[in-house]
Amino acid sequence: MRSLLNRASIILTLAAAASLSSAQVPCWQGDDGFDTGCCNTPHPNLPDFPEVKVSGVYACMLNCDLDRAYKVDVKLSKLDFNLCDTAVAELNVFPVSLGAPTINAKIIAKYSRTWIDANTGQQVWRFLLNGDWQYGPVIGTFGCPTPPHANPSHSIGSIDYTCDPTGPVPGTQVALNLSHMPGCLTHGPLSARPLLGGAAHNDRSYHLVAPSNFVFTAGNDIAGPFKEEAIRYSEPGSLFPSTYKCLSEAPVIDGELTSVFKNCLCTTLSGGPWVHSKLGGKVDCGGGSFGFGSVDGFDPVIPTGLAGYRLGSWVGGTFPGDVELTVYAGYMKYDNRCASDDQDEPHRVFGVGTLGTAGYLFNTPSLQPEKVFVDLQDSLVQSPSPTFPVVLKPLFGAPAWSSLVWNLNPRP
């Protein structure tokens, strides 16, 4: 991330955080250490992210409309970092409503960025998530609450962490989402796990959102120009994971996200909650300008190169506030000046966008708060070959590592 918004507020915040006992970390605030100059070695400085328990809602969508929703309890273990910006965690979902599923999963969490909530002054830390859901035995309508295929079910999403370092009882709050997407993405011919026929569930998707004050109704498009934030590359190396190396970010200097058309992905229905978009921009790396953008025409399912499912909104006074959620998938290119060898393109990408509660970025050209936070990561799936070194290929639909994150802030 790019350093803090205003020195006076930082000094006060850090002083308050420093007065807390060490047992109250992760409630400290500060720079994440990833802004040391494009392609340079960063100094990751992330807090301790503890186990969290929160009420949630699990939903089955049929032809992009809500079919059924179930109350659940969600537990995510403490993040265990095994790479400089990547952690793993255990996810468990417990039924509350009759017929709700039981889920357990290993989740890969890729650190994306941090910002300051403009309303509360609290720091928010975002990770992009993916992993395999393993459903327990359930009784329900065919196709809901579980997909019409055997375990596992790959899911993508994000988690935002925040906590108040000045409160009498500091406690972590989260906003979490994970989605098992429609079959033309998750099980299509470009997937790591292709399926045919009804098992591919082109008409269905499955979603877990927490906290539970979430309404599954499509909101606004995320679109507009952006001139802030960054792209960050991590070098996998020839002997991944032992050669994995974090690098510092390249600041965005120009760009725009533009809506093109809407439909219900994987069906013939038009005008639905999926927004097909084009994205393009430039970063500054070592004084040079280098481009990035969506790749159109590569996949007929996503002809513009990027598609976002406007899943719904959190509503209410608790974290994350009144915030709309969009889940993305697509294909990106990047003129990467930090890579030591040729990178496969297009990069398969997935991620999220949120619109609502304003936040201050770090070291911005202006102190204008941003209301939209779009975060994408590339999807590198391990080759099925048992040979070493591990070969990572750009695919969808299976547990993935990431070498690139795009942090973007379109202004409506």
Secondary structure, DSSP 8 states (H G I E B T S, - for coil): ----S-HHHHHHHHHHHHTS-GGGTT------S--SSTTS-----------EEEEEEEEEEETTEEEEEEEEEEEE---EEEETTEEEEEEEEEE-STT---EEEEEEEEEEEEEEETTT--EEEEEEEEEEEEE-----STTSSS-SS-S-EEEEEEEEEEE-TTSSS--EEEEEEEEE--HHHHSSTTBSS---GGGG-TTEEEEEEESS-EE--------EE----EEEEEE--TTTTTT-EEEEEEEEEEEEEEEEEEE-TTSS-BS-SEEEEEEEEEEEETTEEEEEEE-TTS-TTSTTSEEEEEEEEE-SSSTT-SEEEEEEEEEEEE--TT-SS---SSEEEEEEEEEEEEEE-SS-SS---EEEEEEEEE-EEE-S---SS--EEE-BSS-EE-SEEEEE----
